[in-house]
Amino acid sequence: MAHIVGIRFHGGGKTYHFDATSVPEIKKGEYVIVETSRGQQLGQVVSFLDPKAKNGRNWKPILRSATSRDLVMRQVWEKKEQKVLEECRKFAGEDKNLDEVKFVSAEFSLEGENLVFLYCYEGNDDPNLGNLLKKLKKKNSEAKLELRRIGPRDSAKIIGGMGACGREVRCCTEFMTEFIPISIKMAKEQGISLAPSEITGMCGRLRCCLMHENEQYKEAKKNLPRQGKRVKTPKGEGKVIRVNALSQRISVNLGEDGIHDFDPDEVERIQK
């Protein structure tokens, strides 16, 4: 039965699974060399998968354990990646048609034979990168080049930096390995203001924390009456105008008696 491990190529990147039968003594945290669509890459073992869960799948094998040379070469290529990225941005800045194209990163394969530039562009069509590609090929003639488009969330994850909430490291960069769809319904469920400044992250999309906390809010509100419902309270009947799931307090408009807050066990739903 295959010995399957999870591997990441970047700190907060997505986990990919490989067959580690060729290196049975591999441990979590160690580095290995694998074959990918971008050529051979160095990755780190971050998890182990129960082979019974997905047995029979054609997993790609780990080629070998990484050597000290591989680790040093990875550092060398990382330095060069920053240099070629700066050159790419300079070339793009000379083309007015690429003003809205943001080049996020450059990635060399293990031996530098493949070079991928990742860019973000939010237009509906594809930008014309022909002239830019020619300049890049001339500057990096020894590598096979590819320009790959990514979304704004992936771009924010790679760039990193402070989150919209003030966290020093964005959630997507620090621990999120993949993105899950987020809806405006989640913000409404949590009673958050729908003002863009309140629900939009640095990527310009709905904040990921809306998804992180959504299940907790749903659970906390399970036994609370909905906003707009009529209820009975120790001070009389009224209409629920606000529900605070975290503090478990219910604000009820009692008409002439004004608005009062109650605990859930003090409120009884009026059945119609």
C-alpha positions as MATLAB code, in Angstrom:
seq = 'MAHIVGIRFHGGGKTYHFDATSVPEIKKGEYVIVETSRGQQLGQVVSFLDPKAKNGRNWKPILRSATSRDLVMRQVWEKKEQKVLEECRKFAGEDKNLDEVKFVSAEFSLEGENLVFLYCYEGNDDPNLGNLLKKLKKKNSEAKLELRRIGPRDSAKIIGGMGACGREVRCCTEFMTEFIPISIKMAKEQGISLAPSEITGMCGRLRCCLMHENEQYKEAKKNLPRQGKRVKTPKGEGKVIRVNALSQRISVNLGEDGIHDFDPDEVERIQK';
ca = [
       0.000    0.000    0.000;
       1.365    3.436   -0.970;
       3.046    5.649    1.612;
       1.472    9.061    0.902;
       2.758   12.396    2.234;
       1.609   16.002    1.891;
       4.149   18.446    0.481;
       4.202   22.240    0.285;
       6.444   24.307   -1.945;
       5.847   27.576   -0.071;
       5.238   28.334    3.605;
       1.490   28.947    3.397;
       0.932   27.267    0.070;
      -1.431   24.496   -0.923;
      -0.596   20.933    0.109;
       0.029   18.409   -2.676;
       0.243   14.658   -2.113;
       2.965   12.334   -3.376;
       3.929    8.681   -3.067;
       6.869    8.457   -0.625;
       7.457    4.707   -1.037;
      10.943    5.416   -2.401;
      11.865    7.260    0.840;
      10.057    5.219    3.539;
      11.937    6.808    6.460;
      10.955   10.358    5.507;
       9.875   12.556    8.421;
       7.697   15.621    8.771;
       9.678   18.818    8.116;
      12.201   17.206    5.778;
      12.742   18.412    2.219;
      12.337   16.289   -0.902;
      12.547   16.617   -4.681;
       9.437   15.950   -6.789;
       8.393   16.299  -10.412;
       5.706   18.922  -11.125;
       4.183   20.643  -14.149;
       6.873   23.327  -13.664;
       9.748   20.848  -13.617;
      11.528   19.416  -10.594;
      10.833   21.317   -7.385;
      12.011   21.274   -3.794;
       9.205   20.844   -1.268;
       8.760   20.233    2.443;
       6.873   17.303    3.982;
       4.072   18.742    6.137;
       1.635   15.854    6.645;
       0.958   12.152    6.176;
      -2.138   10.745    4.505;
      -3.865    7.543    5.515;
      -3.274    5.345    2.429;
      -6.594    3.553    3.024;
      -8.497    6.807    2.476;
      -7.625    7.179   -1.198;
      -5.919    3.907   -2.094;
      -5.648    3.100   -5.795;
      -4.995    6.624   -6.996;
      -2.017    7.129   -9.290;
       0.130    9.286   -7.008;
       3.289   10.853   -8.422;
       6.378    9.529   -6.643;
       8.914   11.495   -4.649;
      12.133   11.380   -6.663;
      14.534   11.579   -3.728;
      15.384   13.326   -0.484;
      16.841   16.811   -0.868;
      20.592   17.256   -0.420;
      22.443   20.174    1.149;
      23.270   21.272   -2.415;
      19.564   21.403   -3.270;
      18.871   23.639   -0.276;
      21.711   25.988   -1.172;
      20.613   26.128   -4.819;
      17.070   26.967   -3.720;
      18.442   30.006   -1.881;
      20.448   30.997   -4.954;
      17.403   30.808   -7.204;
      15.282   32.750   -4.697;
      17.714   35.660   -4.894;
      17.664   35.526   -8.676;
      13.850   35.365   -8.676;
      13.683   38.782   -7.034;
      16.079   40.200   -9.619;
      14.175   38.872  -12.652;
      10.870   40.005  -11.105;
      12.189   43.556  -10.799;
      13.310   43.421  -14.437;
       9.881   42.151  -15.472;
       8.143   44.990  -13.632;
      10.491   47.487  -15.258;
       9.709   46.162  -18.758;
       5.968   46.151  -17.984;
       6.172   49.744  -16.754;
       7.467   50.794  -20.171;
       4.271   49.501  -21.811;
       1.210   51.696  -21.125;
      -1.085   48.817  -22.095;
       0.099   46.897  -19.040;
      -0.672   49.572  -16.436;
      -3.335   47.380  -14.814;
      -1.254   44.200  -14.834;
       0.451   43.455  -11.498;
       3.398   41.078  -11.592;
       3.454   39.256   -8.269;
       6.300   36.754   -8.308;
       8.845   34.837  -10.365;
       9.562   31.156   -9.712;
      12.480   29.075  -10.994;
      12.387   25.285  -11.025;
      15.006   23.335   -9.072;
      17.750   23.596  -11.691;
      16.569   26.879  -13.201;
      15.446   25.365  -16.513;
      11.876   26.688  -16.095;
      10.849   30.209  -15.066;
       7.238   31.155  -14.317;
       6.031   34.738  -13.817;
       2.753   35.063  -11.904;
       0.633   38.127  -12.611;
      -2.738   39.480  -11.513;
      -5.090   41.239  -13.904;
      -8.754   41.860  -13.112;
      -9.930   42.762  -16.615;
     -12.363   40.492  -18.434;
     -10.060   39.931  -21.387;
      -6.463   38.681  -21.416;
      -3.757   41.360  -21.557;
      -1.419   41.416  -24.552;
       1.883   40.232  -23.097;
       3.594   39.379  -26.384;
       6.150   42.203  -26.374;
       6.900   41.695  -22.701;
       7.457   37.970  -23.214;
       9.965   38.674  -26.004;
      11.978   40.982  -23.734;
      11.926   38.462  -20.906;
      13.025   35.609  -23.167;
      15.912   37.695  -24.451;
      16.975   38.459  -20.869;
      16.502   34.870  -19.638;
      17.439   32.848  -22.701;
      18.535   29.755  -20.765;
      15.137   29.130  -19.163;
      11.781   28.093  -20.561;
       9.404   30.990  -19.752;
       5.729   31.021  -18.846;
       3.409   33.879  -17.845;
       0.614   32.614  -15.617;
      -2.421   34.600  -14.512;
      -3.660   34.326  -10.909;
      -6.569   35.841   -8.979;
      -6.486   38.783   -6.534;
      -6.656   36.498   -3.499;
      -3.698   34.439   -4.650;
      -1.856   37.687   -5.325;
      -2.519   39.008   -1.810;
      -1.431   35.666   -0.323;
       1.924   35.755   -2.117;
       2.644   39.434   -1.434;
       1.698   39.139    2.238;
       1.724   42.125    4.564;
      -0.724   43.417    7.162;
      -4.351   42.357    7.076;
      -7.279   44.771    6.814;
      -8.095   44.008   10.464;
      -4.622   45.037   11.596;
      -3.057   41.569   11.931;
       0.652   41.770   11.151;
       0.383   38.755    8.821;
      -2.642   38.093    6.641;
      -4.572   34.901    7.358;
      -4.141   33.714    3.770;
      -0.363   34.086    4.027;
       0.062   32.669    7.517;
      -2.047   29.507    7.596;
      -4.602   29.207    4.780;
      -3.634   26.553    2.231;
      -6.606   27.056   -0.084;
      -9.472   29.479   -0.619;
     -13.102   28.613    0.148;
     -16.013   30.550   -1.435;
     -17.274   33.417    0.734;
     -20.692   35.048    0.368;
     -22.302   38.271    1.536;
     -24.784   36.054    3.407;
     -22.004   35.226    5.879;
     -21.601   38.912    6.746;
     -25.363   39.243    7.264;
     -25.378   36.105    9.424;
     -22.770   37.692   11.691;
     -24.507   41.061   11.870;
     -21.576   42.899   10.321;
     -22.011   46.214    8.538;
     -22.105   45.720    4.782;
     -19.954   48.800    4.180;
     -17.054   47.800    1.897;
     -14.500   48.996    4.450;
     -15.919   46.541    6.997;
     -16.115   43.376    4.910;
     -13.437   43.799    2.232;
      -9.894   42.477    2.618;
      -6.651   43.829    1.190;
      -7.274   41.784   -1.949;
     -10.475   43.725   -2.672;
     -12.624   40.640   -2.040;
     -14.758   39.594    0.929;
     -12.628   38.953    4.001;
     -11.639   35.336    4.649;
     -12.458   35.721    8.359;
     -16.149   35.801    7.412;
     -15.740   32.145    6.501;
     -13.538   31.301    9.497;
     -16.143   32.487   12.010;
     -19.336   31.649   10.143;
     -19.998   28.237   11.729;
     -19.456   29.608   15.246;
     -21.986   32.381   14.619;
     -24.522   29.923   13.196;
     -24.118   27.681   16.232;
     -24.375   30.611   18.660;
     -27.583   31.851   17.000;
     -29.221   28.434   16.829;
     -31.429   28.995   19.887;
     -31.976   32.730   19.446;
     -35.066   34.304   17.811;
     -34.540   36.008   14.479;
     -34.537   39.743   13.995;
     -38.045   41.020   13.220;
     -39.860   38.257   15.148;
     -42.364   39.059   17.928;
     -41.597   37.661   21.361;
     -42.810   37.644   24.958;
     -40.523   39.035   27.659;
     -40.849   39.651   31.427;
     -41.712   43.265   30.501;
     -44.287   42.441   27.859;
     -44.500   41.636   24.159;
     -42.241   43.225   21.598;
     -40.306   42.901   18.390;
     -36.710   41.659   18.159;
     -34.603   44.405   16.595;
     -31.113   43.060   17.253;
     -29.469   39.744   18.185;
     -25.923   39.594   19.542;
     -24.776   36.012   19.042;
     -21.502   36.391   20.939;
     -22.893   38.004   24.100;
     -26.141   36.014   23.795;
     -28.245   39.159   24.285;
     -31.509   39.953   22.505;
     -32.665   43.549   22.011;
     -36.446   43.890   21.964;
     -38.529   46.951   21.105;
     -41.376   47.080   23.619;
     -43.101   50.077   22.046;
     -43.793   52.796   24.599;
     -41.492   51.065   27.098;
     -38.548   51.460   24.737;
     -35.814   49.007   23.851;
     -34.553   46.479   26.412;
     -31.973   43.679   26.345;
     -32.783   40.153   27.521;
     -31.103   36.785   27.981;
     -32.368   33.945   25.745;
     -34.162   32.197   28.642;
     -36.166   35.398   29.292;
     -37.601   35.482   25.787;
     -40.390   33.301   24.442;
     -41.256   33.135   20.748;
     -44.855   33.965   19.813;
     -46.192   31.239   17.566;
     -48.446   32.464   14.762;
];
